[in-house]
Amino acid sequence: MVGHKLFRDMKGIMASVQPIILWFRQDLRLSDHVALMTAVHEKVPILPVFILDDRLEVKGSWAMGAASRWWLHHSLKTLDHSLRRLGSRLVLRKGCAKTILIELCNSFGAQAVFASRMIEPEAQKRDRCVADALAVPMRLFEGACLYPPGEIRTRQGGIYQVFTPFWKAILARPDPPAPLASPDHLLAPKVWPDSAALDDLALLPRHDWASGLDAHWDVGEEAAHNRLAVFLEDDIPAYIQARDRPDRAGTSGLSPHVHFGEISPRQLWHRAQAACFRVDAAKEGAQAFLRQVAWRDFAYHLLAHIPSLPESPMRPAFATFPWEKNETGLRAWQRGQTGYPIVDAGMRQLWQTGTMHNRVRMIVASFLVKDLMIHWSEGARWFWDTLVDADLANNSMGWQWVAGCGPDAAPFFRIFNPVSQGQTHDPQAAYIRQYVPEIAALPTRYIYQPWTAPASVLDKAGIILGTHYPFPIVDHQKARQRALQGYKEMKKTV
């Protein structure tokens, strides 16, 4: 009997040291990481793993864009450094996630795979496939949103498709749980599996396009928290006014950090709430910022319940809208050569820095969809490839919102005037001059519409329209009428 008891005790000890595989995805942080801290509390070795799942990217119609891959490279590098400070490291693999996780579980006798839940349709399919194939449990933990998708519902039990009542429902609830602290040490496996080198993942582009990203961004969890601290200390009091000014650093700049999970929505929420109490002037700005955090939640809730959001209009009538094929116009828009300086400044900022001011995103999107009548999905795919914060939920909902076919949509007849928008939101034309330097010498009164400048003014500025800077590729007023006519034709078919 004693021998049997000793065997049982040894079996329990062996089971207690079976490692947990911590599968990192879009949660590249150590603080407020529910899956990580749950694994820490098990007091067993933790094997941190990141898998570049090319099979998912091939099967999915939204393969990771070039700017996102650049960000991911640097985020993985900083995460590995952070793990090493805790006595651990990040194992990198490339290939089929299911195959790799089965191999790791079998080789190291893992007792479970822990991961943060993802809501993208292809990721959910992959997770179900992996969970079914593993011989050990796969546990998914929340952390991508303030509230898990599906938790905020209407009184009838449905999902909100308009943001304002969704926002009111959030405000009526208790605050999200307080963020979790970072671990101060991680129990490492005695033997480590082979790991690919970061460069083997081939995430960085092969040309110098990324030099602008290198100059513009600091990547990683520490950088995210530093950026948030500066924003809450310096910018939050003026946020309501400054957030619509592309010539000022008035926005948080946190969206890529949030997308890659270097900082959590709960951390944003609670630190912004604290700023409300610290400085009276910050209250309105902090509330406006929290509303933007909730807007991201809204997008995630929609994508979780409407997997077709990236591909199909939420308003079925728009399936008959008379979109036009215009490769020349699309190319001019992508290159920032439309002849409308505020549009071109935004598109060049995007190419040079991997981001674009939020107000200008709406301006350039309206121009593509309504001035050029090009399908919103063309814009969504260009943003997807060039934005460092490319996020399937936000990107899809944002483009559908501008096109008038999505949730909480602005009316289609709300068509941004690319001249007056520049005058209103870039009143000294500092933003335009920064990104469209070939017309920087024009007086401010003409810079928003260079084609109206007298020949003498153009001569003095050394500008030949059509040579140094293009004439407008469309007449806005005529394009507006054409778009409205297309909308009327669509309504006749409903």
MIRO-218744 format. One record per residue (C-alpha): residue number from 1; residue in three letters; x, y, z. Coordinates in nm, 4 decimals. Layout:
<lodrens>
<NUM,'ala',<X,Y,Z>>
...
</lodrens>
This chain:
<lodrens>
<1,'met',<0.0000,0.0000,0.0000>>
<2,'val',<0.2867,0.2357,0.0821>>
<3,'gly',<0.4369,0.1689,-0.2595>>
<4,'his',<0.1064,0.2475,-0.4303>>
<5,'lys',<0.0778,0.5705,-0.2297>>
<6,'leu',<0.4339,0.6719,-0.3230>>
<7,'phe',<0.3562,0.6019,-0.6886>>
<8,'arg',<0.0452,0.8162,-0.6684>>
<9,'asp',<0.2400,1.0974,-0.5009>>
<10,'met',<0.5144,1.0851,-0.7643>>
<11,'lys',<0.2519,1.0827,-1.0390>>
<12,'gly',<0.0985,1.3942,-0.8867>>
<13,'ile',<0.4366,1.5667,-0.8679>>
<14,'met',<0.5097,1.4795,-1.2316>>
<15,'ala',<0.1717,1.6108,-1.3369>>
<16,'ser',<0.2243,1.9302,-1.1400>>
<17,'val',<0.5355,2.0217,-1.3397>>
<18,'gln',<0.3832,1.9679,-1.6810>>
<19,'pro',<0.4262,2.3014,-1.8584>>
<20,'ile',<0.1550,2.5250,-1.9942>>
<21,'ile',<0.2055,2.6533,-2.3462>>
<22,'leu',<0.1213,3.0242,-2.3607>>
<23,'trp',<0.0312,3.0974,-2.7211>>
<24,'phe',<0.0839,3.4684,-2.7942>>
<25,'arg',<-0.1119,3.6210,-3.0831>>
<26,'gln',<-0.2489,3.9786,-3.0769>>
<27,'asp',<-0.1732,4.0124,-2.7047>>
<28,'leu',<0.1964,4.1013,-2.7075>>
<29,'arg',<0.2258,4.2292,-2.3509>>
<30,'leu',<0.2942,4.1010,-2.0000>>
<31,'ser',<0.0693,4.3308,-1.7956>>
<32,'asp',<-0.3074,4.2788,-1.7753>>
<33,'his',<-0.2662,3.9487,-1.9557>>
<34,'val',<-0.5326,3.7148,-1.8197>>
<35,'ala',<-0.4015,3.4007,-1.9894>>
<36,'leu',<-0.0476,3.4682,-1.8658>>
<37,'met',<-0.1456,3.5416,-1.5071>>
<38,'thr',<-0.3746,3.2385,-1.4928>>
<39,'ala',<-0.0811,3.0257,-1.6037>>
<40,'val',<0.1451,3.1916,-1.3439>>
<41,'his',<-0.1001,3.1030,-1.0678>>
<42,'glu',<-0.0761,2.7369,-1.1689>>
<43,'lys',<0.2875,2.7493,-1.0536>>
<44,'val',<0.4148,2.5336,-1.3387>>
<45,'pro',<0.6670,2.6067,-1.6139>>
<46,'ile',<0.5336,2.8319,-1.8894>>
<47,'leu',<0.6422,2.7955,-2.2499>>
<48,'pro',<0.5729,3.1225,-2.4379>>
<49,'val',<0.5229,3.0636,-2.8104>>
<50,'phe',<0.4409,3.2807,-3.1101>>
<51,'ile',<0.3486,3.1124,-3.4390>>
<52,'leu',<0.3398,3.2971,-3.7694>>
<53,'asp',<0.0567,3.0953,-3.9182>>
<54,'asp',<0.1062,3.1296,-4.2918>>
<55,'arg',<-0.1653,2.8744,-4.3576>>
<56,'leu',<-0.4169,3.1073,-4.1937>>
<57,'glu',<-0.2919,3.3966,-4.4036>>
<58,'val',<-0.3224,3.1957,-4.7254>>
<59,'lys',<-0.6731,3.0741,-4.6447>>
<60,'gly',<-0.7945,3.4067,-4.5152>>
<61,'ser',<-0.8779,3.6814,-4.7627>>
<62,'trp',<-0.7176,3.9387,-4.5311>>
<63,'ala',<-0.3531,3.8349,-4.5128>>
<64,'met',<-0.1458,4.0547,-4.2844>>
<65,'gly',<-0.0392,4.3730,-4.4613>>
<66,'ala',<0.3166,4.4962,-4.5034>>
<67,'ala',<0.2918,4.7722,-4.2415>>
<68,'ser',<0.1432,4.5324,-3.9862>>
<69,'arg',<0.4204,4.2821,-4.0523>>
<70,'trp',<0.6785,4.5551,-3.9869>>
<71,'trp',<0.5128,4.6366,-3.6545>>
<72,'leu',<0.4848,4.2699,-3.5593>>
<73,'his',<0.8585,4.2168,-3.6147>>
<74,'his',<0.9497,4.4901,-3.3691>>
<75,'ser',<0.6780,4.3976,-3.1199>>
<76,'leu',<0.7984,4.0379,-3.1045>>
<77,'lys',<1.1526,4.1625,-3.0489>>
<78,'thr',<1.0506,4.3781,-2.7524>>
<79,'leu',<0.8305,4.1020,-2.6076>>
<80,'asp',<1.1204,3.8579,-2.6122>>
<81,'his',<1.3389,4.1123,-2.4297>>
<82,'ser',<1.0690,4.1587,-2.1667>>
<83,'leu',<1.0322,3.7835,-2.1186>>
<84,'arg',<1.4059,3.7414,-2.0789>>
<85,'arg',<1.4046,3.9934,-1.7955>>
<86,'leu',<1.1650,3.7564,-1.6182>>
<87,'gly',<1.3833,3.4499,-1.6751>>
<88,'ser',<1.1963,3.3277,-1.9812>>
<89,'arg',<1.2054,3.3755,-2.3585>>
<90,'leu',<0.9794,3.3706,-2.6641>>
<91,'val',<0.9839,3.0634,-2.8884>>
<92,'leu',<0.9164,3.1575,-3.2506>>
<93,'arg',<0.7773,2.9199,-3.5078>>
<94,'lys',<0.6426,2.9562,-3.8604>>
<95,'gly',<0.3866,2.7272,-4.0186>>
<96,'cys',<0.0612,2.5536,-3.9397>>
<97,'ala',<-0.0391,2.6410,-3.5827>>
<98,'lys',<-0.2225,2.3129,-3.5315>>
<99,'thr',<0.0754,2.1010,-3.6365>>
<100,'ile',<0.3249,2.3031,-3.4333>>
<101,'leu',<0.1153,2.3037,-3.1160>>
<102,'ile',<0.0520,1.9288,-3.1371>>
<103,'glu',<0.4262,1.8716,-3.1732>>
<104,'leu',<0.5124,2.0991,-2.8816>>
<105,'cys',<0.2467,1.9425,-2.6579>>
<106,'asn',<0.3720,1.5931,-2.7354>>
<107,'ser',<0.7414,1.6789,-2.7039>>
<108,'phe',<0.7141,1.8649,-2.3747>>
<109,'gly',<0.4211,1.6906,-2.2122>>
<110,'ala',<0.2213,2.0124,-2.1900>>
<111,'gln',<-0.0884,1.9989,-1.9757>>
<112,'ala',<-0.2740,2.2758,-2.1645>>
<113,'val',<-0.2508,2.5539,-2.4189>>
<114,'phe',<-0.3543,2.8999,-2.2959>>
<115,'ala',<-0.4302,3.1861,-2.5354>>
<116,'ser',<-0.6232,3.5109,-2.5582>>
<117,'arg',<-0.9438,3.4928,-2.7556>>
<118,'met',<-0.9494,3.6428,-3.1057>>
<119,'ile',<-1.2700,3.7407,-3.2815>>
<120,'glu',<-1.1619,3.7566,-3.6474>>
<121,'pro',<-1.3569,3.4900,-3.8428>>
<122,'glu',<-1.0508,3.3071,-3.9779>>
<123,'ala',<-0.8842,3.3101,-3.6363>>
<124,'gln',<-1.1946,3.1616,-3.4767>>
<125,'lys',<-1.2024,2.8848,-3.7366>>
<126,'arg',<-0.8366,2.8115,-3.6673>>
<127,'asp',<-0.8898,2.8040,-3.2913>>
<128,'arg',<-1.1755,2.5540,-3.3207>>
<129,'cys',<-0.9579,2.3379,-3.5457>>
<130,'val',<-0.6648,2.3506,-3.3029>>
<131,'ala',<-0.8808,2.2792,-2.9982>>
<132,'asp',<-1.0353,1.9761,-3.1682>>
<133,'ala',<-0.6940,1.8398,-3.2679>>
<134,'leu',<-0.5131,1.8800,-2.9346>>
<135,'ala',<-0.5054,1.5976,-2.6813>>
<136,'val',<-0.4914,1.8561,-2.3992>>
<137,'pro',<-0.7294,2.1398,-2.3179>>
<138,'met',<-0.7029,2.4705,-2.5018>>
<139,'arg',<-0.8287,2.7552,-2.2839>>
<140,'leu',<-0.9149,3.0942,-2.4308>>
<141,'phe',<-0.9212,3.4069,-2.2150>>
<142,'glu',<-1.0713,3.7502,-2.2733>>
<143,'gly',<-0.8663,4.0650,-2.3003>>
<144,'ala',<-0.9131,4.2186,-2.6453>>
<145,'cys',<-1.2132,4.4320,-2.5434>>
<146,'leu',<-1.3515,4.6192,-2.2469>>
<147,'tyr',<-1.6346,4.3660,-2.2398>>
<148,'pro',<-1.6365,4.0322,-2.4238>>
<149,'pro',<-1.8333,4.0425,-2.7498>>
<150,'gly',<-2.1891,3.9362,-2.6800>>
<151,'glu',<-2.1951,4.0674,-2.3255>>
<152,'ile',<-2.3437,4.4062,-2.4188>>
<153,'arg',<-2.6914,4.3387,-2.5570>>
<154,'thr',<-3.0175,4.5194,-2.6123>>
<155,'arg',<-3.3111,4.4638,-2.3809>>
<156,'gln',<-3.4465,4.2208,-2.6388>>
<157,'gly',<-3.1208,4.0230,-2.6312>>
<158,'gly',<-2.9965,4.1344,-2.9718>>
<159,'ile',<-2.6798,4.3187,-3.0688>>
<160,'tyr',<-2.6532,4.6933,-3.0970>>
<161,'gln',<-2.6101,4.8224,-3.4501>>
<162,'val',<-2.6021,5.1898,-3.3531>>
<163,'phe',<-2.3179,5.3194,-3.1414>>
<164,'thr',<-2.4874,5.5738,-2.9137>>
<165,'pro',<-2.7161,5.3242,-2.7345>>
<166,'phe',<-2.4215,5.0824,-2.7179>>
<167,'trp',<-2.2168,5.3560,-2.5478>>
<168,'lys',<-2.5016,5.4328,-2.3058>>
<169,'ala',<-2.5258,5.0640,-2.2204>>
<170,'ile',<-2.1550,5.0608,-2.1351>>
<171,'leu',<-2.1903,5.3688,-1.9158>>
<172,'ala',<-2.4779,5.2032,-1.7304>>
<173,'arg',<-2.2595,4.9073,-1.6347>>
<174,'pro',<-1.9896,4.8858,-1.3695>>
<175,'asp',<-1.6426,4.9717,-1.4966>>
<176,'pro',<-1.4441,4.6895,-1.6562>>
<177,'pro',<-1.2348,4.4947,-1.4031>>
<178,'ala',<-0.9132,4.6601,-1.2919>>
<179,'pro',<-0.6074,4.5613,-1.4997>>
<180,'leu',<-0.3831,4.2835,-1.3756>>
<181,'ala',<-0.0218,4.3505,-1.2802>>
<182,'ser',<0.2755,4.2026,-1.4631>>
<183,'pro',<0.4433,3.8936,-1.3177>>
<184,'asp',<0.7816,3.9559,-1.1579>>
<185,'his',<0.9193,3.6155,-1.2603>>
<186,'leu',<0.8222,3.3282,-1.4871>>
<187,'leu',<0.8980,2.9653,-1.4186>>
<188,'ala',<1.0858,2.8422,-1.7255>>
<189,'pro',<1.0984,2.4901,-1.8699>>
<190,'lys',<1.4155,2.2968,-1.7954>>
<191,'val',<1.4561,2.2243,-2.1663>>
<192,'trp',<1.3655,2.4705,-2.4407>>
<193,'pro',<1.2412,2.3726,-2.7864>>
<194,'asp',<1.4089,2.4991,-3.0987>>
<195,'ser',<1.3086,2.8484,-3.2023>>
<196,'ala',<1.3256,3.0240,-3.5351>>
<197,'ala',<1.5263,3.3447,-3.5494>>
<198,'leu',<1.3119,3.6539,-3.5750>>
<199,'asp',<1.4550,3.7332,-3.9184>>
<200,'asp',<1.3495,3.3856,-4.0361>>
<201,'leu',<0.9877,3.4992,-4.0138>>
<202,'ala',<1.0638,3.7445,-4.2982>>
<203,'leu',<0.8325,4.0114,-4.1622>>
<204,'leu',<1.0335,4.3138,-4.2715>>
<205,'pro',<0.9972,4.4554,-4.6249>>
<206,'arg',<1.2797,4.4148,-4.8727>>
<207,'his',<1.2960,4.7848,-4.9635>>
<208,'asp',<1.3491,5.1132,-4.7782>>
<209,'trp',<0.9761,5.1935,-4.7496>>
<210,'ala',<0.9939,5.1084,-4.3804>>
<211,'ser',<1.2494,5.3803,-4.3005>>
<212,'gly',<0.9644,5.6234,-4.2379>>
<213,'leu',<0.8056,5.3781,-3.9965>>
<214,'asp',<1.1351,5.3361,-3.8131>>
<215,'ala',<1.1611,5.7121,-3.7676>>
<216,'his',<0.8012,5.7612,-3.6593>>
<217,'trp',<0.7313,5.4794,-3.4141>>
<218,'asp',<0.8540,5.3242,-3.0921>>
<219,'val',<0.7075,4.9747,-3.0670>>
<220,'gly',<0.6291,4.7534,-2.7699>>
<221,'glu',<0.4563,4.7471,-2.4338>>
<222,'glu',<0.6836,5.0005,-2.2648>>
<223,'ala',<0.6465,5.2400,-2.5579>>
<224,'ala',<0.2679,5.2034,-2.5412>>
<225,'his',<0.2559,5.2967,-2.1742>>
<226,'asn',<0.4930,5.5871,-2.2267>>
<227,'arg',<0.2772,5.7198,-2.5103>>
<228,'leu',<-0.0372,5.6888,-2.2988>>
<229,'ala',<0.1295,5.8714,-2.0091>>
<230,'val',<0.2312,6.1643,-2.2307>>
<231,'phe',<-0.1146,6.1793,-2.3868>>
<232,'leu',<-0.2944,6.1838,-2.0527>>
<233,'glu',<-0.0528,6.4361,-1.9051>>
<234,'asp',<-0.0186,6.6790,-2.1959>>
<235,'asp',<-0.2919,6.6285,-2.4536>>
<236,'ile',<-0.6103,6.5087,-2.2871>>
<237,'pro',<-0.7367,6.8550,-2.1736>>
<238,'ala',<-0.7489,6.9768,-2.5344>>
<239,'tyr',<-0.8441,6.6426,-2.6888>>
<240,'ile',<-1.1973,6.7360,-2.7968>>
<241,'gln',<-1.0727,7.0235,-3.0148>>
<242,'ala',<-0.7287,6.8937,-3.1098>>
<243,'arg',<-0.8433,6.5475,-3.2233>>
<244,'asp',<-0.9834,6.7029,-3.5425>>
<245,'arg',<-0.6637,6.8943,-3.6235>>
<246,'pro',<-0.4155,6.6950,-3.8337>>
<247,'asp',<-0.1637,6.9780,-3.7969>>
<248,'arg',<-0.1397,6.9070,-3.4234>>
<249,'ala',<-0.0331,6.6078,-3.2159>>
<250,'gly',<-0.3728,6.5959,-3.0473>>
<251,'thr',<-0.4631,6.2275,-3.0727>>
<252,'ser',<-0.3289,5.9445,-2.8615>>
<253,'gly',<-0.1462,5.7537,-3.1371>>
<254,'leu',<-0.2199,5.4340,-2.9470>>
<255,'ser',<-0.4204,5.2378,-3.2032>>
<256,'pro',<-0.1370,5.0097,-3.3274>>
<257,'his',<-0.0326,4.9393,-2.9691>>
<258,'val',<-0.3897,4.8406,-2.8868>>
<259,'his',<-0.4325,4.6310,-3.1993>>
<260,'phe',<-0.1233,4.4227,-3.1245>>
<261,'gly',<-0.2178,4.3974,-2.7601>>
<262,'glu',<0.0829,4.5876,-2.6260>>
<263,'ile',<-0.1626,4.7698,-2.4031>>
<264,'ser',<-0.5135,4.6581,-2.3129>>
<265,'pro',<-0.8442,4.8455,-2.3422>>
<266,'arg',<-0.8902,4.8012,-1.9662>>
<267,'gln',<-0.5619,4.9793,-1.9034>>
<268,'leu',<-0.6706,5.2671,-2.1267>>
<269,'trp',<-1.0057,5.2860,-1.9518>>
<270,'his',<-0.8798,5.2934,-1.5958>>
<271,'arg',<-0.5877,5.5286,-1.6571>>
<272,'ala',<-0.8091,5.7723,-1.8472>>
<273,'gln',<-1.0642,5.7551,-1.5664>>
<274,'ala',<-0.7872,5.8408,-1.3219>>
<275,'ala',<-0.6950,6.1428,-1.5349>>
<276,'cys',<-1.0507,6.2716,-1.4922>>
<277,'phe',<-1.0007,6.2990,-1.1183>>
<278,'arg',<-0.6472,6.4359,-1.1362>>
<279,'val',<-0.7167,6.7473,-1.3419>>
<280,'asp',<-1.0567,6.9098,-1.3863>>
<281,'ala',<-0.9690,7.0238,-1.7381>>
<282,'ala',<-0.9125,6.6608,-1.8387>>
<283,'lys',<-1.2646,6.5382,-1.7628>>
<284,'glu',<-1.4296,6.6175,-2.0947>>
<285,'gly',<-1.1257,6.5098,-2.2940>>
<286,'ala',<-1.0978,6.1831,-2.1045>>
<287,'gln',<-1.4650,6.1066,-2.1602>>
<288,'ala',<-1.4260,6.1743,-2.5327>>
<289,'phe',<-1.1219,5.9462,-2.5412>>
<290,'leu',<-1.3084,5.6695,-2.3573>>
<291,'arg',<-1.5841,5.7012,-2.6134>>
<292,'gln',<-1.3271,5.6202,-2.8824>>
<293,'val',<-1.2129,5.3158,-2.6848>>
<294,'ala',<-1.5762,5.2046,-2.6712>>
<295,'trp',<-1.6110,5.2671,-3.0470>>
<296,'arg',<-1.3396,5.0059,-3.0976>>
<297,'asp',<-1.5349,4.7667,-2.8716>>
<298,'phe',<-1.8415,4.8347,-3.0865>>
<299,'ala',<-1.6515,4.7284,-3.3988>>
<300,'tyr',<-1.5358,4.4074,-3.2314>>
<301,'his',<-1.8864,4.3238,-3.1121>>
<302,'leu',<-2.0192,4.3703,-3.4652>>
<303,'leu',<-1.7504,4.1581,-3.6306>>
<304,'ala',<-1.8039,3.8817,-3.3759>>
<305,'his',<-2.1714,3.8626,-3.4707>>
<306,'ile',<-2.1471,3.9587,-3.8386>>
<307,'pro',<-1.8477,3.7687,-3.9839>>
<308,'ser',<-1.9283,3.9007,-4.3326>>
<309,'leu',<-1.8611,4.2608,-4.2220>>
<310,'pro',<-1.5265,4.2891,-4.4096>>
<311,'glu',<-1.6794,4.1713,-4.7370>>
<312,'ser',<-2.0484,4.2592,-4.7544>>
<313,'pro',<-2.2478,4.5769,-4.6832>>
<314,'met',<-2.4562,4.5618,-4.3682>>
<315,'arg',<-2.7290,4.7430,-4.5604>>
<316,'pro',<-2.8209,4.4958,-4.8386>>
<317,'ala',<-2.9476,4.7698,-5.0700>>
<318,'phe',<-2.5875,4.8816,-5.1288>>
<319,'ala',<-2.5190,4.5572,-5.3119>>
<320,'thr',<-2.6889,4.7269,-5.6108>>
<321,'phe',<-2.5070,5.0605,-5.5823>>
<322,'pro',<-2.3525,5.1593,-5.9193>>
<323,'trp',<-1.9872,5.1524,-5.8132>>
<324,'glu',<-1.7373,5.2283,-6.0879>>
<325,'lys',<-1.4159,5.0591,-6.1944>>
<326,'asn',<-1.1582,5.3366,-6.2108>>
<327,'glu',<-0.8035,5.2042,-6.1940>>
<328,'thr',<-0.6535,5.5416,-6.2856>>
<329,'gly',<-0.8460,5.7203,-6.0117>>
<330,'leu',<-0.7662,5.4496,-5.7572>>
<331,'arg',<-0.3970,5.4695,-5.8369>>
<332,'ala',<-0.3944,5.8492,-5.8105>>
<333,'trp',<-0.5689,5.8237,-5.4732>>
<334,'gln',<-0.3230,5.5631,-5.3452>>
<335,'arg',<-0.0242,5.7742,-5.4514>>
<336,'gly',<-0.1573,6.1036,-5.3155>>
<337,'gln',<-0.1881,6.2567,-5.6625>>
<338,'thr',<-0.5577,6.3536,-5.6758>>
<339,'gly',<-0.4991,6.7294,-5.7026>>
<340,'tyr',<-0.6819,6.7889,-5.3740>>
<341,'pro',<-0.4073,6.8762,-5.1223>>
<342,'ile',<-0.5783,6.7589,-4.8005>>
<343,'val',<-0.6532,6.4224,-4.9625>>
<344,'asp',<-0.3018,6.3902,-5.1008>>
<345,'ala',<-0.1447,6.4926,-4.7689>>
<346,'gly',<-0.3347,6.2160,-4.5916>>
<347,'met',<-0.2425,5.9487,-4.8413>>
<348,'arg',<0.1245,6.0480,-4.8307>>
<349,'gln',<0.1256,6.0558,-4.4513>>
<350,'leu',<-0.0101,5.7006,-4.4632>>
<351,'trp',<0.2638,5.5829,-4.6991>>
<352,'gln',<0.5438,5.7571,-4.5101>>
<353,'thr',<0.4435,5.6782,-4.1512>>
<354,'gly',<0.1984,5.3877,-4.1595>>
<355,'thr',<-0.0744,5.5986,-4.0057>>
<356,'met',<-0.3151,5.8782,-4.0931>>
<357,'his',<-0.4946,6.1304,-3.8783>>
<358,'asn',<-0.8470,6.0139,-3.7964>>
<359,'arg',<-1.0221,6.3199,-3.9436>>
<360,'val',<-0.8220,6.2857,-4.2644>>
<361,'arg',<-0.9100,5.9155,-4.2854>>
<362,'met',<-1.2734,6.0198,-4.3171>>
<363,'ile',<-1.1884,6.2833,-4.5782>>
<364,'val',<-0.9863,6.0503,-4.8015>>
<365,'ala',<-1.2422,5.7705,-4.7620>>
<366,'ser',<-1.5274,6.0000,-4.8598>>
<367,'phe',<-1.3283,6.1142,-5.1638>>
<368,'leu',<-1.2659,5.7585,-5.2843>>
<369,'val',<-1.6187,5.6338,-5.2280>>
<370,'lys',<-1.8223,5.9385,-5.3234>>
<371,'asp',<-1.6094,6.1592,-5.5488>>
<372,'leu',<-1.4615,5.8663,-5.7409>>
<373,'met',<-1.7468,5.6201,-5.6698>>
<374,'ile',<-1.4957,5.3400,-5.6146>>
<375,'his',<-1.6148,5.0512,-5.3976>>
<376,'trp',<-1.5319,5.0953,-5.0310>>
<377,'ser',<-1.3589,4.7557,-5.0199>>
<378,'glu',<-1.0797,4.8924,-5.2438>>
<379,'gly',<-1.0037,5.1558,-4.9828>>
<380,'ala',<-1.0309,4.9049,-4.7007>>
<381,'arg',<-0.7731,4.6802,-4.8653>>
<382,'trp',<-0.5295,4.9670,-4.9253>>
<383,'phe',<-0.5579,5.0745,-4.5622>>
<384,'trp',<-0.5160,4.7127,-4.4583>>
<385,'asp',<-0.1794,4.6901,-4.6326>>
<386,'thr',<-0.0419,5.0308,-4.5358>>
<387,'leu',<-0.1685,5.1000,-4.1818>>
<388,'val',<0.0383,4.9814,-3.8874>>
<389,'asp',<-0.2884,4.9737,-3.6911>>
<390,'ala',<-0.4763,4.7735,-3.9570>>
<391,'asp',<-0.7530,4.6049,-3.7621>>
<392,'leu',<-1.0169,4.3952,-3.9351>>
<393,'ala',<-1.3053,4.5087,-3.7151>>
<394,'asn',<-1.2189,4.8790,-3.7103>>
<395,'asn',<-1.1168,4.8932,-4.0753>>
<396,'ser',<-1.4297,4.7192,-4.2000>>
<397,'met',<-1.6694,4.9167,-3.9847>>
<398,'gly',<-1.4980,5.2483,-4.0584>>
<399,'trp',<-1.5157,5.2077,-4.4344>>
<400,'gln',<-1.8758,5.0910,-4.4246>>
<401,'trp',<-1.9599,5.3867,-4.2022>>
<402,'val',<-1.8166,5.6369,-4.4506>>
<403,'ala',<-1.9828,5.4586,-4.7436>>
<404,'gly',<-2.3198,5.4801,-4.5704>>
<405,'cys',<-2.3781,5.1051,-4.5886>>
<406,'gly',<-2.2665,4.9991,-4.2418>>
<407,'pro',<-2.3647,5.0322,-3.8792>>
<408,'asp',<-2.4497,5.3689,-3.7341>>
<409,'ala',<-2.3810,5.4983,-4.0815>>
<410,'ala',<-2.3586,5.8625,-4.1756>>
<411,'pro',<-2.6134,5.9354,-4.4511>>
<412,'phe',<-2.4734,5.8760,-4.7972>>
<413,'phe',<-2.5475,6.2358,-4.8888>>
<414,'arg',<-2.2961,6.3498,-4.6260>>
<415,'ile',<-2.0153,6.4041,-4.8758>>
<416,'phe',<-1.7014,6.5716,-4.7456>>
<417,'asn',<-1.5844,6.8715,-4.9455>>
<418,'pro',<-1.2065,6.8219,-4.9802>>
<419,'val',<-1.1444,7.1955,-5.0021>>
<420,'ser',<-1.3497,7.3175,-4.7058>>
<421,'gln',<-1.2369,7.0229,-4.4933>>
<422,'gly',<-0.8777,7.1329,-4.5397>>
<423,'gln',<-0.9614,7.4942,-4.4625>>
<424,'thr',<-1.1492,7.3985,-4.1454>>
<425,'his',<-0.9202,7.1380,-3.9983>>
<426,'asp',<-0.5796,7.2551,-4.1265>>
<427,'pro',<-0.6346,7.6320,-4.1074>>
<428,'gln',<-0.2695,7.7333,-4.1523>>
<429,'ala',<-0.2090,7.4488,-4.4007>>
<430,'ala',<0.0796,7.3198,-4.1893>>
<431,'tyr',<-0.0256,6.9585,-4.2446>>
<432,'ile',<-0.0588,7.0081,-4.6198>>
<433,'arg',<0.2795,7.1802,-4.6414>>
<434,'gln',<0.4437,6.8967,-4.4505>>
<435,'tyr',<0.3213,6.6193,-4.6780>>
<436,'val',<0.2725,6.8039,-5.0082>>
<437,'pro',<0.5922,7.0110,-5.0094>>
<438,'glu',<0.5795,7.0858,-5.3839>>
<439,'ile',<0.3027,7.3402,-5.3189>>
<440,'ala',<0.4299,7.4642,-4.9809>>
<441,'ala',<0.5244,7.8064,-5.1228>>
<442,'leu',<0.1643,7.8874,-5.2160>>
<443,'pro',<-0.0169,8.1429,-4.9993>>
<444,'thr',<-0.2563,7.9765,-4.7575>>
<445,'arg',<-0.5626,8.1199,-4.9328>>
<446,'tyr',<-0.4769,7.9223,-5.2478>>
<447,'ile',<-0.3093,7.6121,-5.1117>>
<448,'tyr',<-0.6336,7.4182,-5.0539>>
<449,'gln',<-0.7261,7.4575,-5.4232>>
<450,'pro',<-0.4108,7.5420,-5.6202>>
<451,'trp',<-0.5966,7.5498,-5.9528>>
<452,'thr',<-0.7631,7.8768,-5.8438>>
<453,'ala',<-0.4323,8.0567,-5.7907>>
<454,'pro',<-0.3534,8.3298,-6.0477>>
<455,'ala',<-0.0713,8.2583,-6.2884>>
<456,'ser',<0.1445,8.5214,-6.1190>>
<457,'val',<0.1060,8.3490,-5.7807>>
<458,'leu',<0.1917,8.0101,-5.9297>>
<459,'asp',<0.4947,8.1618,-6.1062>>
<460,'lys',<0.6180,8.3215,-5.7863>>
<461,'ala',<0.5834,7.9873,-5.6025>>
<462,'gly',<0.7661,7.8096,-5.8862>>
<463,'ile',<0.4734,7.5767,-5.9542>>
<464,'ile',<0.3510,7.4516,-6.2883>>
<465,'leu',<0.0207,7.2704,-6.2410>>
<466,'gly',<0.0157,6.9437,-6.4297>>
<467,'thr',<0.3932,6.9205,-6.3931>>
<468,'his',<0.4849,6.9813,-6.0311>>
<469,'tyr',<0.1407,6.9033,-5.8910>>
<470,'pro',<-0.1645,6.7593,-6.0701>>
<471,'phe',<-0.4857,6.9307,-6.1593>>
<472,'pro',<-0.7860,6.7812,-5.9732>>
<473,'ile',<-0.8744,6.4416,-6.1176>>
<474,'val',<-1.2464,6.5184,-6.0694>>
<475,'asp',<-1.4596,6.8256,-6.0216>>
<476,'his',<-1.5943,6.7864,-5.6693>>
<477,'gln',<-1.9315,6.9492,-5.7311>>
<478,'lys',<-1.9982,6.7384,-6.0402>>
<479,'ala',<-1.8730,6.4263,-5.8630>>
<480,'arg',<-2.1027,6.4988,-5.5706>>
<481,'gln',<-2.4059,6.5205,-5.7975>>
<482,'arg',<-2.3060,6.1986,-5.9729>>
<483,'ala',<-2.2762,6.0174,-5.6401>>
<484,'leu',<-2.6154,6.1428,-5.5225>>
<485,'gln',<-2.7675,6.0300,-5.8515>>
<486,'gly',<-2.6164,5.6854,-5.7981>>
<487,'tyr',<-2.7730,5.6773,-5.4540>>
<488,'lys',<-3.1152,5.7648,-5.5998>>
<489,'glu',<-3.0816,5.4870,-5.8566>>
<490,'met',<-2.9953,5.2395,-5.5820>>
<491,'lys',<-3.3016,5.3382,-5.3790>>
<492,'lys',<-3.5270,5.2739,-5.6809>>
<493,'thr',<-3.4199,4.9075,-5.6751>>
<494,'val',<-3.5083,4.8558,-5.3082>>
</lodrens>
